[in-house]
């Protein structure tokens, strides 16, 4: 066995119990020195619990951890850091009121003589690390001013400045554009070459196939198995995670009958962003928007929903013309929009943004339908509100203790269902869904897909934007591929292939 194939990290018979729940049940696995080891499984499979034990956030009820052949007890995140374990969490742990520098060195500040903080030295270390990684971070900039990708860059810099021997990456690409994903993959491969052991958690199986040296699968807190690089296969991984093959994930839409046209877009133009975009959506139809990041797809759906004004073109719903701008008008005319950023609703509780994490399922679900749930005096008809929310929770199978549970306590899949409930309470005819399964596990994805399918059977027209190629192909009845603000290709269900979509998305014409 070569040095890089030796087990550097070992989990031996790890057990973790919470009240009424066994989160981890006798889990044993190992990670080689200098390998990228992916950890996959549905939400609730035990992935995060296992990583939080390694990261010092939780203590196991049984079992043992070993680093480089020696038993270790990791008592806290600081202890994990001191033992060479870096952790980049799925949800940002940064303090918005502090600068990049203050966040990176929080709890481990560089100190000069007489106890003075070496601010210049810390900023220099950050700049040197960013130069190596290809990041553009200003150390003195407040974190509150950073976007999601920049915040993740801060998390990665913080982890790497600790010179980790083990690096945990939990859903690291959820907020990244394609070029940022490529940069992250380059960094991860460089770390592997330097002998760092990388634990990589992701629901995106294409990423796993591209990046991982080995994959360990967990299900219901138990180890299902570990696959070597040569054994990696998406069907096999899905089957191990959920007990089904990949063909079973998407609903059979071969017999779906489409109704009359619900949405028509003609010549939609925003200078520099969209150019003469035209298409329609019929009742019961799923129209998918494909293409590389930033080619106009999201601009188009935001303009259709009235969140962005357009200079030319027309939009109509069931022959009713809609003016440029005017979200309330869209809602009144049966158009709904599920945002791609379901956790981004803390900016005043706008119904078109994400969830208000500090509020309950009930309040989040009713947010877009408040106009019809209020009396003339502006008071919420609470009995009616509770009845409608209960109906949505039952219909969408939202798992929670009650409708008063905070949405921050829910899994990603259940949070996405709350977003759907919010818009279904407006009784839409056209439902726009932006990244329907972003950051949720394969089991929750299947549930969302069935819900979308059932909505079309009820006559709703779906306009869907997704960056997941398999999802685009598996769900769409028609696919419109965007390139440089234009629709360059329309493909029917029988014509859609990854190759044809990618060629169109890259500006290539078919021979």
C-alpha positions in Angstrom: 0.0 0.0 0.0 1.4 3.4 -1.0 1.6 6.3 1.5 -1.4 8.0 -0.2 -3.4 4.8 0.1 -2.9 4.5 3.9 -5.9 5.1 6.1 -5.4 8.5 7.7 -8.9 8.9 9.2 -10.9 6.1 10.6 -14.5 6.0 12.0 -14.8 2.8 14.1 -18.3 1.6 15.1 -19.7 5.2 15.6 -23.1 5.4 17.2 -25.0 8.6 17.9 -28.4 8.7 19.6 -30.8 11.7 19.9 -34.1 11.5 21.9 -36.1 8.8 20.2 -33.8 8.6 17.2 -30.6 6.7 16.3 -28.8 9.0 13.9 -25.8 6.7 13.5 -25.8 3.0 14.0 -22.4 1.2 14.2 -20.9 3.1 11.3 -17.3 2.2 10.3 -15.4 3.7 7.4 -12.0 5.0 6.5 -10.4 7.8 4.5 -7.0 7.5 2.8 -4.4 10.1 3.1 -4.7 12.3 0.1 -8.0 11.1 -1.4 -11.3 12.7 -2.2 -13.9 10.6 -0.4 -17.5 11.4 -1.1 -20.3 10.8 1.4 -23.8 10.4 0.0 -27.2 9.5 1.2 -30.7 11.1 1.6 -31.3 13.8 4.2 -31.5 12.1 7.5 -29.1 9.3 6.4 -26.5 10.5 9.0 -23.9 12.3 6.8 -24.1 15.6 8.7 -24.1 13.9 12.1 -21.0 11.9 11.2 -19.2 15.1 10.0 -20.3 17.1 13.0 -18.7 14.4 15.2 -15.5 14.7 13.3 -15.8 18.5 13.4 -16.2 18.6 17.2 -19.8 19.9 17.2 -21.2 16.6 18.5 -20.0 13.8 20.7 -20.7 10.1 19.8 -22.5 7.8 22.2 -20.2 5.0 21.1 -17.3 4.1 18.9 -13.9 5.6 18.2 -12.1 8.1 15.9 -8.5 7.6 14.8 -6.2 10.0 13.1 -3.0 8.6 11.5 -3.5 5.4 13.5 -4.0 7.1 16.9 -7.3 7.2 18.8 -8.5 10.8 19.3 -11.3 12.5 21.1 -12.5 15.8 19.5 -14.1 17.9 22.1 -15.0 21.1 20.2 -14.6 22.8 16.8 -11.5 24.6 18.1 -10.1 21.2 19.1 -10.8 19.8 15.6 -9.0 22.8 14.1 -6.0 22.2 16.3 -6.0 18.5 15.2 -5.9 19.6 11.5 -9.6 19.2 10.6 -11.2 22.0 8.5 -14.9 22.2 8.0 -16.7 24.2 5.3 -20.4 24.0 6.3 -23.3 24.0 3.8 -24.9 27.0 5.7 -22.6 29.9 6.3 -21.4 30.3 9.9 -19.9 33.8 9.2 -20.8 36.8 11.4 -22.1 39.5 9.1 -21.2 42.4 11.4 -17.5 41.5 11.1 -15.0 41.8 8.3 -13.5 39.0 6.2 -10.3 39.2 8.2 -12.1 39.1 11.6 -14.2 36.1 10.5 -11.2 34.1 9.1 -9.2 34.5 12.2 -12.0 34.5 14.8 -10.8 32.7 17.9 -7.3 32.2 16.5 -6.0 35.7 16.0 -2.3 36.3 15.2 -0.8 38.2 18.2 2.4 40.3 18.3 4.4 41.2 21.4 2.6 42.8 24.3 -0.6 41.1 23.1 -1.3 43.3 20.1 -3.2 41.8 17.2 -1.2 41.5 14.0 -3.9 42.9 11.7 -1.6 43.5 8.8 -0.1 40.1 9.0 -3.6 38.4 9.0 -4.7 40.5 6.0 -1.5 39.5 4.2 -2.1 35.8 4.8 -5.6 36.1 3.4 -4.4 37.9 0.3 -1.7 35.3 -0.3 -4.2 32.5 0.1 -6.7 34.2 -2.2 -4.0 34.7 -4.8 -3.2 31.0 -4.7 -6.9 30.1 -5.0 -7.9 32.6 -7.6 -10.3 34.5 -5.2 -10.9 38.2 -5.2 -11.5 38.9 -1.5 -10.7 42.2 0.3 -9.8 41.3 3.9 -11.3 44.5 5.4 -14.6 44.2 3.6 -17.7 43.5 5.8 -19.1 40.0 5.3 -22.6 41.6 5.1 -21.7 43.0 1.7 -20.7 39.6 0.2 -22.8 37.4 -2.0 -23.2 33.6 -1.4 -20.2 32.5 -3.5 -17.9 35.1 -1.9 -19.0 34.0 1.6 -18.2 30.4 0.7 -14.8 31.7 -0.5 -14.3 33.2 3.0 -15.2 29.8 4.6 -12.7 28.0 2.4 -9.9 30.5 3.1 -10.6 30.1 6.8 -10.4 26.4 6.6 -7.2 26.3 4.5 -5.3 28.8 6.6 -5.5 26.2 9.4 -3.3 23.9 7.2 -5.8 21.1 7.5 -4.9 17.4 7.0 -8.6 16.6 6.7 -11.1 19.0 4.9 -14.8 18.5 5.1 -16.8 20.2 2.3 -20.6 20.0 2.9 -22.6 20.8 -0.3 -19.9 23.2 -1.4 -21.3 23.9 -4.9 -24.9 24.7 -3.9 -24.4 28.5 -4.4 -21.8 28.5 -7.1 -21.9 29.3 -10.8 -20.2 26.9 -13.3 -16.9 28.7 -13.4 -16.8 28.9 -9.6 -17.5 25.1 -9.4 -14.5 24.5 -11.8 -12.3 26.6 -9.6 -13.4 24.7 -6.5 -12.7 21.4 -8.2 -9.2 22.6 -9.1 -8.5 23.6 -5.5 -9.8 20.2 -4.2 -7.6 18.3 -6.6 -4.5 20.4 -5.6 -5.2 19.6 -1.9 -5.4 15.9 -2.8 -1.9 16.2 -4.4 -0.6 17.8 -1.2 -1.8 14.8 0.8 -5.0 16.4 2.3 -7.9 14.0 2.8 -11.1 15.6 1.5 -14.5 14.5 2.7 -17.0 15.7 0.1 -20.7 15.7 0.7 -23.0 16.4 -2.2 -26.4 15.5 -3.7 -25.1 16.1 -7.2 -24.1 12.7 -8.5 -22.4 14.2 -11.6 -20.0 16.0 -9.3 -19.3 12.8 -7.4 -18.6 10.9 -10.6 -16.2 13.6 -11.8 -14.3 14.2 -8.5 -14.4 11.3 -6.0 -11.8 8.6 -5.6 -14.2 6.6 -3.4 -17.8 7.0 -2.3 -19.4 5.8 0.9 -23.2 5.5 1.1 -25.3 5.9 4.2 -28.9 5.1 4.6 -31.1 5.6 7.8 -27.9 6.1 9.9 -26.3 2.8 8.7 -23.4 2.1 6.4 -24.6 0.7 3.1 -21.2 0.3 1.5 -18.1 2.0 -0.1 -17.5 2.1 -3.8 -14.1 2.3 -5.4 -13.5 4.7 -8.3 -13.8 2.0 -10.9 -17.2 0.9 -9.4 -18.8 4.4 -9.5 -22.1 4.4 -11.3 -25.1 6.8 -10.8 -27.7 4.0 -11.0 -25.8 2.0 -8.5 -25.4 4.9 -6.1 -29.1 5.8 -6.3 -30.1 2.2 -5.7 -27.9 2.1 -2.6 -29.3 5.4 -1.3 -33.0 4.8 -1.8 -33.4 1.2 -2.9 -34.6 2.2 -6.4 -32.9 2.5 -9.8 -32.5 5.9 -11.5 -35.3 5.3 -14.1 -37.8 5.2 -11.3 -36.9 8.8 -10.1 -38.9 10.7 -12.7 -42.6 10.3 -13.3 -43.8 8.7 -16.6 -45.1 11.6 -18.7 -45.5 9.7 -21.9 -49.3 9.8 -21.7 -49.8 13.4 -20.5 -52.3 15.4 -22.6 -51.8 19.1 -22.9 -54.6 21.6 -22.7 -55.0 25.1 -24.1 -52.2 27.7 -24.1 -51.9 29.5 -20.7 -48.8 31.6 -21.1 -47.5 33.4 -24.2 -44.3 35.4 -24.4 -43.6 37.3 -27.6 -40.4 39.2 -28.5 -39.3 39.7 -24.8 -36.3 42.0 -24.9 -34.1 43.6 -22.2 -31.1 45.3 -23.7 -27.9 43.4 -23.0 -29.8 40.6 -21.3 -32.6 39.2 -23.5 -33.2 39.5 -27.2 -36.6 38.7 -28.8 -37.5 35.7 -26.6 -40.7 34.0 -27.6 -42.4 30.8 -26.4 -45.6 29.5 -24.8 -46.7 27.1 -22.0 -49.8 25.0 -22.3 -52.0 23.6 -19.5 -50.5 20.4 -18.1 -47.1 21.0 -19.8 -43.6 21.3 -18.2 -41.4 23.6 -20.3 -37.8 23.5 -19.1 -35.3 26.3 -19.6 -31.7 25.1 -20.1 -28.3 26.6 -20.8 -25.2 27.6 -19.0 -25.3 30.0 -16.0 -26.1 33.6 -16.9 -27.4 33.2 -20.4 -30.7 35.0 -19.8 -32.9 32.2 -18.4 -33.4 33.7 -14.9 -33.8 37.2 -16.4 -36.6 35.9 -18.5 -38.6 34.3 -15.7 -38.1 37.3 -13.5 -39.4 39.5 -16.3 -42.4 37.2 -16.8 -43.2 37.4 -13.1 -42.9 41.2 -13.2 -39.8 41.5 -11.1 -37.8 43.0 -14.0 -39.1 45.5 -16.5 -38.7 44.8 -20.2 -38.3 47.3 -23.0 -40.0 45.4 -25.8 -42.3 42.4 -26.2 -45.5 41.2 -24.6 -46.6 38.7 -22.0 -50.1 37.3 -21.7 -51.9 34.8 -19.5 -55.0 33.1 -21.0 -55.2 36.0 -23.5 -54.9 38.7 -20.7 -52.0 41.0 -21.5 -49.6 41.8 -18.6 -47.7 45.1 -18.5 -44.0 45.4 -17.9 -43.4 45.0 -14.2 -46.2 44.5 -11.7 -45.9 41.4 -9.5 -49.3 41.9 -7.8 -50.9 41.9 -11.3 -49.3 38.5 -12.0 -50.5 37.0 -8.8 -54.0 38.2 -9.5 -53.9 36.6 -13.0 -52.7 33.2 -11.7 -48.9 33.4 -12.1 -46.7 32.1 -9.3 -42.9 32.0 -8.8 -40.8 29.7 -6.6 -37.4 31.3 -6.2 -34.1 29.5 -6.5 -32.9 30.9 -3.2 -35.4 29.4 -0.7 -33.3 30.5 2.3 -33.0 34.1 1.1 -36.2 35.5 2.5 -34.9 37.4 5.4 -35.1 40.7 3.6 -38.4 41.9 4.9 -40.6 38.9 4.1 -41.3 39.6 0.4 -43.4 36.7 -0.9 -41.3 36.4 -4.1 -38.1 35.8 -2.2 -37.3 32.8 0.0 -38.4 31.6 3.4 -38.5 33.8 6.5 -36.5 31.4 8.6 -37.6 33.0 11.9 -41.3 32.4 11.1 -43.5 29.4 11.2 -44.7 27.1 8.4 -48.1 28.7 8.6 -46.9 32.3 8.2 -44.5 31.4 5.4 -47.1 29.4 3.6 -49.7 32.2 3.7 -47.4 35.0 2.7 -48.3 35.3 -1.0 -52.0 34.7 -0.4 -52.5 37.3 2.4 -54.7 39.5 0.2 -57.3 36.8 -0.2 -57.0 35.7 3.4 -57.6 39.2 4.9 -60.9 41.0 5.7 -61.7 44.4 4.3 -60.2 45.8 7.6 -56.9 44.1 6.8 -57.2 41.4 9.5 -56.1 37.8 8.7 -58.9 35.3 8.8 -57.0 32.9 10.9 -59.4 29.9 10.7 -59.4 30.0 7.0 -55.6 30.5 6.9 -55.1 27.4 9.2 -57.5 25.3 7.1 -55.7 26.1 3.8 -52.2 25.6 5.3 -53.3 22.3 6.8 -54.6 21.2 3.4 -51.3 22.1 1.7 -49.3 20.3 4.4 -51.4 17.2 3.9 -51.3 17.4 0.1 -47.6 18.0 -0.1 -46.7 15.7 2.8 -44.8 18.3 4.7 -43.2 16.6 7.7 -43.4 18.7 10.8 -44.7 18.6 14.4 -47.3 21.3 13.5 -47.8 24.3 11.2 -46.4 26.5 14.0 -42.9 24.8 13.7 -40.2 27.2 12.5 -39.2 26.6 8.9 -35.5 26.8 10.0 -36.1 23.4 11.7 -37.1 21.6 8.5 -35.0 19.6 6.1 -34.3 21.1 2.7 -36.9 19.0 1.0 -39.6 20.1 3.5 -38.5 23.7 3.2 -39.0 23.5 -0.6 -42.5 22.1 -0.1 -43.3 25.1 2.1 -42.3 27.3 -0.8 -44.6 25.3 -3.1 -47.4 25.6 -0.5 -47.0 29.4 -0.4 -47.7 29.6 -4.1 -50.3 26.9 -4.4 -52.3 28.9 -1.9 -52.6 31.6 -4.6 -54.4 29.1 -6.9 -52.0 29.6 -9.8 -52.6 28.6 -13.5 -48.9 29.1 -14.4 -46.2 28.0 -11.9 -42.7 29.2 -12.5 -40.2 27.0 -10.5 -36.5 28.1 -10.4 -34.2 25.2 -9.4 -36.9 23.0 -8.0 -34.6 20.6 -6.1 -31.5 22.6 -5.4 -29.6 21.3 -2.3 -32.1 18.5 -1.4 -31.5 14.8 -1.3 -32.6 12.1 -3.8 -35.6 11.0 -1.8 -37.0 14.5 -1.4 -36.3 15.1 -5.1 -38.5 12.2 -6.1 -41.3 13.6 -3.9 -41.0 17.1 -5.5 -41.0 15.5 -9.0 -44.3 13.7 -8.2 -45.8 16.9 -6.8 -44.9 18.8 -10.0 -46.3 15.9 -12.1 -49.6 15.9 -10.2 -49.9 19.7 -10.6 -49.7 19.3 -14.4 -52.4 16.6 -14.2 -54.6 19.2 -12.5 -54.1 21.5 -15.5 -51.3 23.8 -14.2 -48.7 24.9 -16.7 -45.1 24.7 -15.4 -42.1 26.8 -16.5 -39.0 25.3 -14.9 -35.4 26.5 -14.8 -32.9 24.0 -13.7 -29.1 23.7 -13.9 -29.3 20.0 -13.4 -29.1 18.4 -16.9 -30.5 15.1 -15.8 -33.4 16.8 -14.1 -34.0 19.0 -17.2 -34.2 15.9 -19.5 -36.1 13.8 -17.0 -38.9 16.3 -16.3 -39.3 18.6 -19.3 -41.9 18.0 -22.0 -40.2 20.7 -24.1 -36.8 22.2 -23.4 -35.8 25.7 -24.5 -32.0 26.2 -24.5 -30.7 29.8 -23.9 -27.4 31.2 -25.2 -26.4 34.9 -24.9 -29.9 36.0 -24.1 -31.6 34.1 -26.9 -33.5 30.8 -27.3 -31.2 29.0 -29.7 -32.8 25.5 -29.6 -36.2 24.0 -28.8 -36.3 20.2 -28.1 -39.3 18.0 -27.6 -39.2 15.2 -25.0 -38.1 12.6 -27.5 -35.3 14.8 -28.9 -33.6 15.9 -25.6 -30.2 14.5 -25.0 -27.3 15.9 -22.9 -25.1 16.3 -26.0 -27.8 18.3 -27.9 -28.5 20.6 -24.9 -24.8 21.2 -24.3 -24.0 21.9 -27.9 -26.8 24.5 -28.1 -25.9 25.9 -24.7 -22.3 26.4 -25.9 -23.3 28.2 -29.1 -22.6 25.2 -31.3 -24.8 24.3 -34.3 -25.6 20.7 -35.0 -24.2 19.3 -38.2 
